[in-house]
Amino acid sequence: MNLHSQITKLKPNDVQSFNLLERSLRKAVHPIFEMLLLPSNAEDADVRRHLYAATEALASYQDGLVPTVDLDRFPPDVFIHGKPASIVGYENLYQRRMRVIPVVALHADTLARARMAEVAEAHGQGLCIRLLDEDIMSLPEQAAKSVTEIVRDVRLNISEVDILLDCAKLGRYDDDHIALSVIRLLMFFNRAGIRCRRITFAGSSIPKLITEVVEQKHSHGAISRAELAIWTRICRAYGWGRLGFADYGIVRPGHTDSAPVIHINGKLRYTVGAKTHFFRGCSRVELPLADQYPDIVKAMVGSGHYLGPAYSHADKYYRQVADDLTTTGNTGKWVTLDMNHHLAYVSRQLSALVRLPERELSSAERVESFIESFA
């Protein structure tokens, strides 16, 4: 089982962050690509453009693990030529020789399950069942029953099934409550005989606005990676190596492109230790973003958190910008870079963590200390 997954938007810059990983890491990180949510007031032409953009973004994915892909991001009853838009999307991927692990929601009805069974059979890579935080927190016994029913309805062996426990944006529930609820759900899975290919816990502490972390312009702040702390607590109770970890990288779960943002701030997000660091510039209304980034990057490189140019493709680029050897690019490029560093760092951090001796892994203090000091 690949321990590390990441939920990533199906956008070219986000997908590119995987392609820029060194080869060994591309084979270690399992991508979970999700299409951006389509607004409920979208026209038919918007639906087709939205699906085409997602397909083209996925087509740029190179030489990594077979990705999980969630295209069920349309409003209800959105059809193309009489078929649900998401099913058309999976068929398009198949026709373009792109094989993926499709995603079905826990509460999909019988007809939706039958359609996904056909998709999963065609792609031949299994199926992912996605549970949301309310599924995990409220009725775990019913959730385990629903998983069993889906596996029966799609006619797959349980060893071909992945389960994604997606808490998405953390903060709605207390972290301890989330950990205990996930442990309880996993116990119900065990009792129901659910021995699937991979179970992954996912969550994100990334805020909607940078001002939630950094109030002052041209300054620095940090937030704790709560999703990692929750996961380590679950693993200490449930067992290391049995539960995968996923986050949303440096992008918040609810991100959409549906509305233009006037006051975009120049910013750099840098993952190290148990925190995500935010280096903030100012609104692009005050200063063009291209003019902000050299100073933002220099602030990060000189902050003591920077891990050096050899750490990742992104870190090499940061050094070049800090040394005035290259231009800074557009905002999309910085999503690619910040995500690329994050992927490289988390993959190495998790790999090193689970190799610790059992007596180290059984201690919350030692696990926290290792995570905080890892470089």
MOURBEL-V988615 format. One record per backbone hydrogen bond with DSSP energy under -1.0 kcal/mol. CO is the residue of the C=O (numbers start at 1). NH is the residue of the N-H. E is the energy in kcal/mol with one decimal. If there is no record, write none. Layout:
# MOURBEL-V988615
CO_NH_E, CO_NH_E
This chain:
# MOURBEL-V988615
3_245_-3.1, 4_30_-2.8, 6_32_-2.9, 8_34_-2.5, 9_11_-2.2, 11_15_-2.6, 12_16_-2.3, 15_18_-1.4, 15_19_-1.3, 16_20_-1.6, 18_21_-1.8, 22_26_-1.9, 23_27_-1.3, 25_28_-1.5, 25_29_-1.6, 30_6_-1.7, 31_68_-2.5, 32_8_-2.6, 33_70_-2.9, 34_10_-2.2, 39_42_-1.5, 43_47_-1.9, 44_48_-1.9, 45_49_-2.3, 46_50_-2.8, 47_51_-2.3, 48_52_-2.5, 49_53_-2.7, 50_54_-1.9, 51_55_-2.3, 52_56_-2.6, 53_57_-2.1, 54_58_-2.2, 55_59_-2.0, 58_61_-1.9, 67_101_-2.5, 68_33_-2.9, 70_35_-2.5, 71_73_-2.2, 73_38_-2.1, 78_85_-2.4, 80_83_-1.6, 83_80_-3.1, 84_88_-2.0, 85_89_-2.1, 86_90_-2.2, 87_91_-2.3, 88_92_-2.4, 89_93_-2.1, 90_94_-2.1, 91_95_-2.5, 92_96_-1.5, 93_98_-2.9, 94_97_-1.9, 101_69_-2.4, 102_128_-2.6, 104_130_-2.4, 105_108_-1.7, 109_113_-2.4, 110_114_-2.1, 111_115_-2.2, 112_116_-2.3, 113_117_-2.0, 114_118_-1.5, 115_119_-1.9, 116_120_-3.0, 117_121_-2.2, 118_122_-2.2, 119_123_-2.5, 120_124_-2.2, 127_162_-2.9, 128_104_-2.7, 129_164_-2.7, 130_106_-1.6, 131_166_-2.6, 132_136_-1.8, 133_137_-2.7, 134_138_-1.6, 139_143_-2.2, 140_144_-2.3, 141_145_-1.7, 142_146_-2.5, 143_147_-2.2, 144_148_-1.9, 145_149_-2.0, 146_150_-2.4, 147_151_-2.4, 148_152_-1.9, 149_153_-2.7, 150_154_-2.5, 151_156_-1.5, 157_160_-2.5, 158_161_-1.5, 160_127_-1.8, 161_197_-2.1, 161_198_-1.0, 162_129_-2.8, 163_200_-2.6, 164_131_-3.1, 164_166_-1.1, 165_202_-2.7, 168_204_-2.5, 174_178_-2.1, 175_179_-2.3, 176_180_-2.4, 177_181_-2.2, 178_182_-2.5, 179_183_-2.3, 180_184_-2.2, 181_185_-2.4, 182_186_-2.7, 183_187_-1.9, 184_188_-1.8, 185_189_-2.3, 186_190_-2.2, 187_191_-2.3, 188_192_-2.0, 189_194_-2.7, 190_193_-1.3, 193_195_-1.1, 198_163_-2.8, 199_244_-3.3, 200_165_-3.4, 201_246_-2.1, 202_167_-2.8, 204_170_-2.9, 209_212_-1.5, 210_213_-1.9, 210_214_-3.2, 219_280_-2.9, 221_278_-3.4, 223_276_-2.4, 224_226_-1.8, 225_229_-1.5, 226_230_-2.6, 227_231_-2.0, 228_232_-2.4, 229_233_-1.8, 230_234_-2.2, 231_235_-2.6, 232_236_-2.0, 233_237_-1.1, 234_238_-3.2, 235_239_-2.6, 239_242_-1.1, 244_201_-2.7, 245_5_-2.9, 246_203_-1.2, 247_7_-2.7, 248_251_-1.7, 252_255_-1.5, 264_284_-2.1, 266_281_-3.3, 268_279_-2.8, 270_277_-3.0, 272_275_-1.7, 274_225_-2.9, 275_272_-2.1, 276_223_-2.0, 277_270_-2.6, 278_221_-2.1, 279_268_-1.8, 281_218_-2.2, 282_266_-1.8, 283_286_-1.0, 283_287_-1.7, 288_291_-1.1, 289_293_-1.9, 292_296_-1.9, 293_297_-3.0, 294_298_-2.1, 295_299_-2.0, 296_300_-1.9, 297_301_-3.0, 298_302_-1.8, 300_303_-1.7, 308_311_-1.5, 312_316_-1.9, 313_317_-1.8, 314_318_-2.8, 315_319_-1.8, 316_320_-1.9, 317_321_-2.5, 318_322_-2.8, 319_323_-2.0, 320_325_-3.4, 321_324_-1.8, 330_334_-1.0, 331_335_-1.3, 332_336_-2.0, 333_337_-2.4, 334_338_-2.5, 335_339_-2.4, 336_340_-2.3, 337_341_-2.4, 338_342_-2.0, 339_343_-2.8, 340_344_-2.2, 341_345_-2.7, 342_346_-2.8, 343_347_-2.1, 344_348_-1.8, 345_349_-2.7, 346_350_-2.8, 347_351_-2.0, 348_352_-2.3, 349_353_-2.3, 350_354_-2.3, 353_356_-1.8, 357_361_-2.2, 358_362_-1.7, 360_363_-1.3, 363_367_-2.3, 364_368_-2.5, 365_369_-2.3, 366_370_-2.2, 367_371_-2.5, 368_372_-2.4, 369_373_-1.9, 370_374_-1.2
